[in-house]
Amino acid sequence: MATLRDSMIELDPIFGVVGDEEKVSAYVKEELAGMYDEYEADALGNQYFVQNGTNPRVKLMLAAHMDEIGFVVHHIDDKGFIYFIPVGGHDSRVVINQVLAINTSKGLVKGVTGSRPAHIVSAEEQKKGIPIQELHLDAGTSNKAETLELGVRVGDYITFERKGEYLNGGKVFTGKAVDNRAGCAVLIEVMKRLKTKAVAPTVYGVFTVQEEVGLRGAQPAGFRVQPDVALAIDVTLAGGTPGIQDRELPVEFGAGAAIKCYDSGLAVPKKLTNRLVETAEKYAIPYQREVLAKGTTDGHAIALSGSGVLTGCISIPSRYIHSAIGCVHLDDLEHCVQLIVKFIEDFTEKI
């Protein structure tokens, strides 16, 4: 059974672009074997792991999305070059000169993103990012038939080909899918630790799909569970790196769990943020308050499901989000786990 540290190494390289999350869900189910009382999966691919509590009147939902941003094959030309479009939010500047992997019916197929050589790029072109739609993927084939023989088809999903690692053996993990395998690692660890405790609420650990293209999995998940309280677990933007002013991104990397107060899709009711802050302070768990001007999480969709759900979010500070080198700090992961576990242990009645 993987430790929290190991979970990041094992989860990050798994292929799980939006709409193709099956390999991630298979890992989660195997890792949580024996850690739940009930299990369900819905038509979209959301995974529900239920731990029964001592007070059946209270239901608490934890949600972490399994999907990662990526690309999808859009066209294969006669020379065998593959064209693709983005799935989720990308900065086109970080896609060039990368090795990408296509999930085909025959397995993963690698290719490199090509562009015009620097020798023939004009001074004006050098000032601009290359739109993703203008990039091509070179799989080393000579024609369309050879590319098709590899198993590549229009509609196949693509991700960055990269094995994550802890930088120089320390506590900073970097990988292609920390958004949101970091949240999945936290939720897995929470479910493991809760299994040894008697808690009042019935806990629904929900691993959602299709968050990166509009929170599409979380809303039906919220309808299905109809919880009294829900917490999304996701990464957030951390500042502290060159070129970013503290007032732009005040959340600090390595400084503890971020308790969300507000983002562009969720105004967390004060009674919930107060309870989370009280829990963190009661147990001396490092935390920080988060206000995110742009961006949101599954919490937005869950809050609006059914007749409305009291919903918050526990965020993991992250550097270089939505790239192949996203970073999270192991201490932040641990403090998120501690905060959620203690919150649930102290949760005996509806807020």
C-alpha positions as CSV (number, residue, x, y, z in Angstrom):
1,M,0.0,0.0,0.0
2,A,1.5,3.3,-1.1
3,T,2.4,6.1,1.3
4,L,1.4,9.6,0.6
5,R,4.8,10.3,-0.8
6,D,4.7,7.3,-3.0
7,S,1.2,8.0,-4.2
8,M,2.4,11.0,-6.2
9,I,5.1,9.0,-7.9
10,E,2.6,6.3,-8.9
11,L,-0.4,8.5,-9.7
12,D,1.2,11.3,-11.8
13,P,2.4,9.3,-14.8
14,I,-0.9,7.4,-15.3
15,F,-2.7,8.5,-18.5
16,G,-5.9,10.3,-17.6
17,V,-6.8,13.1,-20.0
18,V,-10.4,14.3,-19.8
19,G,-12.7,11.6,-21.1
20,D,-10.0,8.9,-20.7
21,E,-9.7,8.5,-17.0
22,E,-10.2,4.8,-16.7
23,K,-6.5,4.0,-15.8
24,V,-6.6,6.5,-12.9
25,S,-9.8,5.1,-11.6
26,A,-8.4,1.5,-11.8
27,Y,-5.4,2.6,-9.7
28,V,-7.6,4.3,-7.1
29,K,-9.9,1.3,-6.7
30,E,-6.9,-1.0,-6.2
31,E,-5.2,1.3,-3.7
32,L,-8.4,1.7,-1.7
33,A,-9.2,-2.0,-1.6
34,G,-10.5,-2.8,1.9
35,M,-10.9,0.9,2.8
36,Y,-14.6,1.3,2.0
37,D,-18.0,-0.2,2.8
38,E,-19.7,0.5,-0.5
39,Y,-18.5,1.3,-4.0
40,E,-20.3,2.6,-7.1
41,A,-19.4,4.1,-10.4
42,D,-21.7,6.2,-12.6
43,A,-22.1,6.4,-16.4
44,L,-19.6,9.3,-16.7
45,G,-16.9,7.4,-14.8
46,N,-17.1,9.1,-11.4
47,Q,-16.0,6.8,-8.7
48,Y,-17.7,6.6,-5.3
49,F,-16.1,5.0,-2.2
50,V,-18.3,5.1,0.9
51,Q,-17.3,4.7,4.5
52,N,-20.3,4.4,6.8
53,G,-20.4,6.6,9.9
54,T,-22.1,6.2,13.3
55,N,-24.7,8.9,12.4
56,P,-26.5,7.9,9.2
57,R,-28.3,11.3,9.1
58,V,-25.2,13.1,8.2
59,K,-23.4,12.7,4.8
60,L,-20.1,14.4,3.9
61,M,-18.6,14.4,0.4
62,L,-15.0,14.7,-0.5
63,A,-14.2,15.2,-4.2
64,A,-11.0,15.2,-6.2
65,H,-10.9,15.1,-10.0
66,M,-8.9,12.4,-11.7
67,D,-8.6,14.0,-15.1
68,E,-5.7,16.0,-16.4
69,I,-5.4,18.5,-19.2
70,G,-4.1,17.3,-22.5
71,F,-4.9,17.2,-26.2
72,V,-6.9,15.2,-28.7
73,V,-6.0,14.1,-32.2
74,H,-7.8,16.3,-34.8
75,H,-6.2,15.3,-38.1
76,I,-3.6,13.1,-39.7
77,D,-2.1,14.4,-42.9
78,D,-0.8,12.4,-45.9
79,K,2.8,12.6,-44.6
80,G,1.8,11.0,-41.3
81,F,2.0,14.2,-39.2
82,I,-0.5,14.4,-36.4
83,Y,-2.4,17.6,-35.6
84,F,-4.2,18.1,-32.3
85,I,-6.3,20.6,-30.4
86,P,-6.2,21.4,-26.6
87,V,-8.4,19.7,-24.0
88,G,-8.6,22.0,-21.1
89,G,-6.6,25.2,-20.5
90,H,-3.1,25.5,-21.9
91,D,-0.4,28.1,-22.4
92,S,0.7,27.3,-26.0
93,R,4.2,28.5,-25.2
94,V,4.9,25.4,-23.0
95,V,3.8,22.8,-25.6
96,I,6.5,23.3,-28.2
97,N,9.6,21.0,-28.1
98,Q,7.9,18.3,-26.0
99,V,7.5,14.6,-26.1
100,L,3.8,13.7,-26.1
101,A,2.1,10.3,-25.7
102,I,-1.1,9.3,-27.5
103,N,-3.4,6.7,-25.9
104,T,-4.3,4.4,-28.8
105,S,-6.1,1.1,-29.0
106,K,-2.6,-0.5,-29.4
107,G,-1.1,1.3,-26.4
108,L,0.8,4.5,-26.0
109,V,2.4,6.1,-29.1
110,K,5.1,8.7,-28.6
111,G,5.7,11.8,-30.8
112,V,7.5,15.1,-30.6
113,T,5.9,18.5,-31.2
114,G,7.7,20.1,-34.1
115,S,7.9,23.6,-35.4
116,R,10.0,25.7,-37.8
117,P,13.7,25.7,-37.0
118,A,15.1,28.8,-35.3
119,H,17.3,29.4,-38.4
120,I,14.3,30.4,-40.5
121,V,12.1,32.0,-37.9
122,S,11.8,35.7,-38.4
123,A,12.4,38.3,-35.6
124,E,8.6,39.0,-35.6
125,E,7.8,35.3,-35.2
126,Q,10.2,35.0,-32.3
127,K,8.0,37.4,-30.3
128,K,4.9,35.2,-30.6
129,G,3.7,32.0,-29.1
130,I,2.8,29.3,-31.6
131,P,-1.0,28.4,-31.5
132,I,-1.4,24.8,-30.5
133,Q,-3.5,24.2,-33.7
134,E,-0.5,25.1,-35.8
135,L,1.8,22.6,-34.1
136,H,2.3,19.1,-35.4
137,L,3.2,15.8,-33.7
138,D,5.9,13.8,-35.4
139,A,5.7,10.1,-34.6
140,G,8.6,9.1,-36.8
141,T,6.5,7.9,-39.6
142,S,6.7,8.6,-43.3
143,N,3.1,8.6,-44.3
144,K,-0.5,8.4,-43.1
145,A,-0.7,4.7,-43.5
146,E,2.3,4.2,-41.1
147,T,0.8,6.5,-38.5
148,L,-2.5,4.6,-38.7
149,E,-0.6,1.3,-38.4
150,L,0.7,2.5,-35.0
151,G,-2.9,2.7,-33.9
152,V,-3.4,6.5,-34.0
153,R,-6.9,7.6,-34.8
154,V,-8.8,10.9,-34.8
155,G,-10.2,11.3,-31.3
156,D,-7.4,9.7,-29.4
157,Y,-6.3,11.6,-26.4
158,I,-2.7,12.9,-25.8
159,T,-0.7,13.9,-22.7
160,F,2.8,15.0,-21.9
161,E,5.3,12.1,-21.7
162,R,7.0,12.6,-18.5
163,K,7.8,10.6,-15.3
164,G,7.4,12.7,-12.2
165,E,10.0,12.9,-9.5
166,Y,10.9,14.6,-6.2
167,L,13.4,17.3,-7.1
168,N,16.9,16.2,-5.8
169,G,15.3,13.7,-3.4
170,G,13.6,16.5,-1.4
171,K,9.9,17.3,-0.7
172,V,9.0,19.1,-3.9
173,F,7.3,16.8,-6.4
174,T,7.2,17.8,-10.1
175,G,5.1,16.1,-12.7
176,K,2.8,16.3,-15.7
177,A,-0.5,15.9,-13.8
178,V,-0.2,17.4,-10.3
179,D,-3.5,19.0,-11.2
180,N,-5.1,17.0,-9.8
181,R,-3.3,13.8,-8.9
182,A,-2.1,15.7,-5.9
183,G,-5.8,16.0,-4.8
184,C,-6.3,12.3,-5.6
185,A,-3.3,11.4,-3.4
186,V,-4.7,13.5,-0.5
187,L,-8.2,11.9,-0.8
188,I,-6.7,8.3,-1.0
189,E,-4.7,9.0,2.2
190,V,-7.7,10.6,4.0
191,M,-9.8,7.5,3.2
192,K,-7.0,5.2,4.5
193,R,-6.7,7.1,7.8
194,L,-10.4,7.4,8.3
195,K,-10.8,3.6,8.0
196,T,-9.2,3.1,11.4
197,K,-11.5,5.7,13.1
198,A,-15.1,5.8,14.2
199,V,-16.5,9.0,12.8
200,A,-20.1,10.3,12.8
201,P,-20.8,11.2,9.2
202,T,-21.0,8.8,6.3
203,V,-18.1,9.8,4.1
204,Y,-18.3,9.7,0.4
205,G,-14.8,9.8,-1.3
206,V,-15.6,10.8,-4.8
207,F,-13.1,10.8,-7.6
208,T,-14.6,12.8,-10.4
209,V,-14.1,13.1,-14.2
210,Q,-14.0,15.9,-16.7
211,E,-13.3,18.8,-14.3
212,E,-10.9,20.5,-16.7
213,V,-13.5,21.1,-19.3
214,G,-16.3,22.6,-17.2
215,L,-16.7,20.6,-14.0
216,R,-18.8,18.1,-15.9
217,G,-18.5,15.2,-13.5
218,A,-18.9,16.9,-10.2
219,Q,-22.5,18.2,-10.7
220,P,-24.1,14.7,-11.3
221,A,-21.9,13.4,-8.5
222,G,-23.4,16.0,-6.2
223,F,-26.9,15.1,-7.3
224,R,-26.2,11.4,-6.7
225,V,-24.7,11.9,-3.2
226,Q,-26.8,14.8,-2.0
227,P,-24.4,15.5,0.9
228,D,-24.9,17.8,3.8
229,V,-21.4,19.2,3.4
230,A,-18.9,18.8,0.6
231,L,-15.2,19.7,0.2
232,A,-13.4,19.8,-3.1
233,I,-9.7,18.9,-2.9
234,D,-7.7,20.5,-5.7
235,V,-4.5,22.5,-6.4
236,T,-4.3,26.2,-6.4
237,L,-1.9,28.9,-7.6
238,A,1.0,29.6,-5.4
239,G,3.2,32.6,-5.7
240,G,6.7,33.3,-4.5
241,T,8.5,32.6,-7.8
242,P,10.3,35.3,-9.9
243,G,7.9,37.4,-12.0
244,I,5.0,37.1,-9.7
245,Q,4.1,39.8,-7.1
246,D,2.9,38.6,-3.7
247,R,-0.3,40.6,-4.1
248,E,-1.1,38.6,-7.3
249,L,-0.7,35.2,-5.8
250,P,-0.4,35.4,-2.0
251,V,-0.8,31.7,-1.3
252,E,2.6,30.4,-0.2
253,F,4.2,27.2,-1.4
254,G,5.0,24.8,1.5
255,A,3.2,27.0,4.0
256,G,0.2,24.6,4.7
257,A,-3.2,23.7,3.5
258,A,-5.1,26.6,1.8
259,I,-8.7,27.0,3.0
260,K,-10.6,28.6,0.2
261,C,-12.8,31.6,1.0
262,Y,-13.6,32.7,-2.5
263,D,-12.9,32.0,-6.2
264,S,-14.5,32.9,-9.4
265,G,-17.0,30.1,-9.1
266,L,-17.5,29.6,-5.4
267,A,-18.2,32.0,-2.5
268,V,-17.7,29.6,0.5
269,P,-20.3,30.3,3.2
270,K,-18.5,31.8,6.1
271,K,-19.8,29.3,8.6
272,L,-17.9,26.6,6.7
273,T,-14.6,28.5,6.4
274,N,-14.9,29.4,10.1
275,R,-15.2,25.7,11.0
276,L,-12.2,24.7,8.9
277,V,-10.1,27.5,10.4
278,E,-11.1,26.5,13.9
279,T,-10.1,22.9,13.2
280,A,-6.7,23.9,11.8
281,E,-6.0,26.2,14.8
282,K,-7.3,23.7,17.4
283,Y,-4.9,21.0,16.2
284,A,-2.0,23.4,15.2
285,I,-2.2,22.4,11.5
286,P,-0.4,24.9,9.3
287,Y,-3.0,26.6,7.0
288,Q,-3.5,29.7,5.0
289,R,-6.6,31.5,3.7
290,E,-7.2,31.5,-0.1
291,V,-8.9,34.0,-2.4
292,L,-8.4,33.1,-6.1
293,A,-9.4,35.9,-8.5
294,K,-9.6,33.6,-11.5
295,G,-10.3,29.9,-11.6
296,T,-12.6,27.5,-9.7
297,T,-13.0,23.8,-8.8
298,D,-15.5,21.0,-8.6
299,G,-16.8,22.8,-5.5
300,H,-18.7,25.2,-7.8
301,A,-20.7,22.4,-9.5
302,I,-21.3,20.5,-6.2
303,A,-22.6,23.6,-4.5
304,L,-25.2,24.1,-7.2
305,S,-26.4,20.5,-7.4
306,G,-29.7,19.4,-6.1
307,S,-31.3,22.0,-3.8
308,G,-27.8,23.4,-3.0
309,V,-24.9,22.0,-1.0
310,L,-22.8,23.7,1.7
311,T,-19.5,23.4,-0.1
312,G,-15.9,24.4,0.5
313,C,-12.5,23.6,-0.8
314,I,-9.2,22.5,0.6
315,S,-6.4,23.6,-1.8
316,I,-2.9,22.4,-2.3
317,P,-0.5,25.2,-3.3
318,S,1.1,24.5,-6.6
319,R,3.8,26.1,-8.9
320,Y,3.8,26.0,-12.7
321,I,0.2,24.8,-12.9
322,H,-1.2,23.4,-16.2
323,S,2.2,22.5,-17.6
324,A,4.4,19.4,-17.8
325,I,6.4,20.5,-14.7
326,G,3.8,21.3,-12.1
327,C,5.1,21.3,-8.5
328,V,3.6,20.5,-5.1
329,H,5.2,20.3,-1.7
330,L,4.9,17.1,0.4
331,D,4.3,19.1,3.6
332,D,1.3,20.8,2.0
333,L,-0.2,17.4,1.0
334,E,0.3,16.1,4.6
335,H,-1.3,19.2,6.1
336,C,-4.3,18.9,3.8
337,V,-4.8,15.3,4.9
338,Q,-4.5,16.2,8.6
339,L,-7.0,19.1,8.3
340,I,-9.6,17.0,6.4
341,V,-9.3,14.1,8.8
342,K,-9.6,16.3,11.9
343,F,-12.5,18.2,10.4
344,I,-14.4,14.9,9.8
345,E,-13.5,13.5,13.3
346,D,-15.0,16.7,14.9
347,F,-18.0,16.7,12.5
348,T,-20.8,15.2,14.6
349,E,-23.9,17.2,13.5
350,K,-24.9,19.2,10.4
351,I,-23.5,22.8,10.3
